[in-house]
Amino acid sequence: MENINLTINIGAMSNIRAIGIDLAKEIFHLHAVDDKGCEVFKKRLTRIKLIEFMNNLDCNRDKTIIGMEGCSG
């Protein structure tokens, strides 16, 4: 399971305000919203694809907040 696009709003990619990342050992879940809190995308990525995706993401990096969540157990 390499890369699953759950939902994506291509027109809003440059309007991303916040990205939440659920950290795990192998699979990472991402959820991005715009200034109004509307969903821009949901993605499920492997570790390698996460790095590639974040490097190529077209957003205003100075204004985008990235929050990460991870739990042990």
Backbone bond lengths (Angstrom), bond angles and torsions (degrees), N, CA, C in turn:
res aa  C-N    CA-C-N  psi(-1)  N-CA   C-N-CA  omega(-1)  CA-C   N-CA-C  phi
1 M - - - 1.446 - - 1.523 107.54 -
2 E 1.302 116.83 91.66 1.464 122.08 -175.08 1.522 113.12 -78.64
3 N 1.305 117.70 -59.26 1.461 120.84 -170.30 1.519 108.65 -150.21
4 I 1.306 117.49 119.96 1.455 120.99 178.65 1.522 108.83 -119.65
5 N 1.323 116.77 118.32 1.466 121.58 173.45 1.514 107.13 -87.22
6 L 1.303 117.64 110.29 1.453 119.93 178.68 1.522 110.24 -78.99
7 T 1.319 117.45 -53.51 1.463 121.90 173.10 1.515 107.85 -147.69
8 I 1.301 115.81 151.62 1.466 118.70 177.39 1.527 109.34 -155.63
9 N 1.317 116.66 135.37 1.453 123.55 178.69 1.527 106.50 -113.69
10 I 1.320 116.48 91.78 1.463 122.11 -172.79 1.525 112.37 -57.02
11 G 1.318 118.89 -40.98 1.459 121.88 -177.66 1.515 113.48 -62.25
12 A 1.325 117.56 -22.82 1.458 121.13 -175.55 1.530 113.04 -100.53
13 M 1.311 118.55 3.31 1.470 120.93 -175.65 1.523 112.13 -56.44
14 S 1.314 118.65 -38.50 1.458 120.56 -178.85 1.531 111.77 -77.91
15 N 1.333 118.26 -8.38 1.461 122.51 -179.88 1.522 112.73 -100.11
16 I 1.307 117.92 15.13 1.466 121.25 -178.18 1.525 109.50 -64.48
17 R 1.319 116.02 128.76 1.473 122.03 178.80 1.526 111.79 -105.68
18 A 1.335 116.40 -36.00 1.463 120.15 -178.48 1.520 110.18 -146.76
19 I 1.329 114.37 143.76 1.461 121.74 176.17 1.518 107.57 -127.18
20 G 1.311 115.69 125.31 1.459 121.19 174.83 1.518 108.63 -101.86
21 I 1.330 116.16 134.84 1.457 120.79 179.80 1.524 108.37 -124.47
22 D 1.334 115.59 123.50 1.452 121.43 173.91 1.522 106.62 -92.41
23 L 1.315 116.28 112.01 1.455 121.91 -175.55 1.525 111.24 -82.09
24 A 1.315 116.21 141.25 1.458 122.72 176.57 1.515 108.28 -150.54
25 K 1.315 116.90 178.96 1.464 119.96 -178.31 1.524 112.38 -69.37
26 E 1.324 116.83 -43.63 1.464 120.30 -173.69 1.524 114.26 -118.70
27 I 1.329 117.64 -40.65 1.462 122.43 -174.20 1.527 109.54 -115.82
28 F 1.332 116.18 136.27 1.456 122.53 -179.98 1.529 108.95 -118.78
29 H 1.325 116.74 134.20 1.463 121.91 177.13 1.524 108.02 -103.87
30 L 1.330 116.35 129.53 1.459 122.34 178.85 1.518 109.58 -116.68
31 H 1.323 115.80 145.24 1.460 122.34 176.50 1.524 106.50 -141.64
32 A 1.324 116.97 122.51 1.463 121.06 -178.76 1.523 110.22 -117.38
33 V 1.335 115.78 144.29 1.464 122.27 177.64 1.524 109.79 -130.59
34 D 1.344 114.74 159.35 1.465 120.16 177.41 1.530 109.82 -95.42
35 D 1.329 117.15 -169.86 1.472 122.53 -178.60 1.522 113.40 -58.85
36 K 1.318 116.84 -29.34 1.465 121.59 -177.71 1.527 112.78 -91.77
37 G 1.321 116.47 -0.16 1.459 120.37 -178.91 1.518 113.59 84.90
38 C 1.322 116.69 8.66 1.463 121.00 178.74 1.524 109.42 -80.54
39 E 1.310 115.30 140.62 1.458 120.71 -178.50 1.523 111.49 -64.91
40 V 1.319 115.89 131.68 1.457 122.04 174.98 1.523 109.18 -99.34
41 F 1.329 116.76 -45.30 1.462 120.07 174.70 1.520 111.54 -159.67
42 K 1.320 113.66 160.77 1.466 124.21 167.55 1.513 105.20 -129.06
43 K 1.317 115.93 133.22 1.460 119.77 179.99 1.521 110.04 -139.28
44 R 1.297 114.91 154.96 1.460 123.05 174.11 1.529 106.51 -127.49
45 L 1.337 116.40 117.47 1.463 120.55 -172.28 1.522 111.90 -131.08
46 T 1.323 115.45 151.86 1.454 120.42 170.16 1.527 108.42 -77.06
47 R 1.313 116.93 169.99 1.464 121.89 -179.49 1.535 111.53 -56.89
48 I 1.310 117.18 -47.49 1.475 121.70 -179.57 1.529 110.86 -63.11
49 K 1.337 116.34 -45.09 1.460 120.38 -178.56 1.528 111.78 -68.90
50 L 1.334 117.86 -29.72 1.466 120.87 176.86 1.521 110.38 -62.29
51 I 1.295 117.34 -47.74 1.469 121.83 179.69 1.527 109.97 -60.90
52 E 1.317 116.60 -46.58 1.464 121.36 179.59 1.534 110.78 -62.36
53 F 1.328 116.90 -45.23 1.460 121.49 -178.97 1.528 111.36 -62.24
54 M 1.323 117.65 -47.33 1.462 121.28 -177.86 1.532 111.36 -65.60
55 N 1.321 117.90 -36.36 1.464 121.02 177.22 1.524 112.22 -65.45
56 N 1.324 116.84 -31.78 1.466 121.31 -176.57 1.523 113.74 -99.48
57 L 1.318 118.10 1.51 1.459 121.82 -176.49 1.522 111.23 -66.02
58 D 1.324 116.19 129.27 1.462 122.42 -179.42 1.524 109.24 -93.98
59 C 1.328 116.35 89.47 1.464 120.86 178.20 1.526 108.21 -149.14
60 N 1.315 116.19 167.93 1.457 121.39 177.62 1.526 108.05 -79.39
61 R 1.302 117.12 98.83 1.467 121.53 -173.84 1.522 113.15 -65.59
62 D 1.326 117.89 -22.02 1.464 120.59 178.24 1.525 112.11 -75.65
63 K 1.332 117.56 -22.91 1.459 120.87 -174.98 1.531 113.43 -114.86
64 T 1.320 117.74 1.48 1.459 121.12 -178.05 1.523 109.99 -96.88
65 I 1.319 115.63 127.19 1.457 122.40 177.86 1.514 108.85 -93.82
66 I 1.319 117.33 133.98 1.460 121.57 176.00 1.526 107.53 -117.19
67 G 1.329 114.92 119.94 1.460 121.27 177.99 1.519 108.61 -111.44
68 M 1.332 116.30 137.07 1.452 120.56 -179.35 1.521 110.27 -120.66
69 E 1.313 114.85 141.23 1.452 121.52 179.58 1.520 108.65 -128.09
70 G 1.296 116.14 133.54 1.452 120.52 176.27 1.516 109.93 -150.89
71 C 1.298 116.32 141.65 1.458 121.07 179.87 1.522 109.55 -125.38
72 S 1.280 116.31 147.45 1.453 119.15 173.80 1.518 108.47 -94.25
73 G 1.279 115.71 157.28 1.447 117.14 174.45 1.435 113.19 127.12
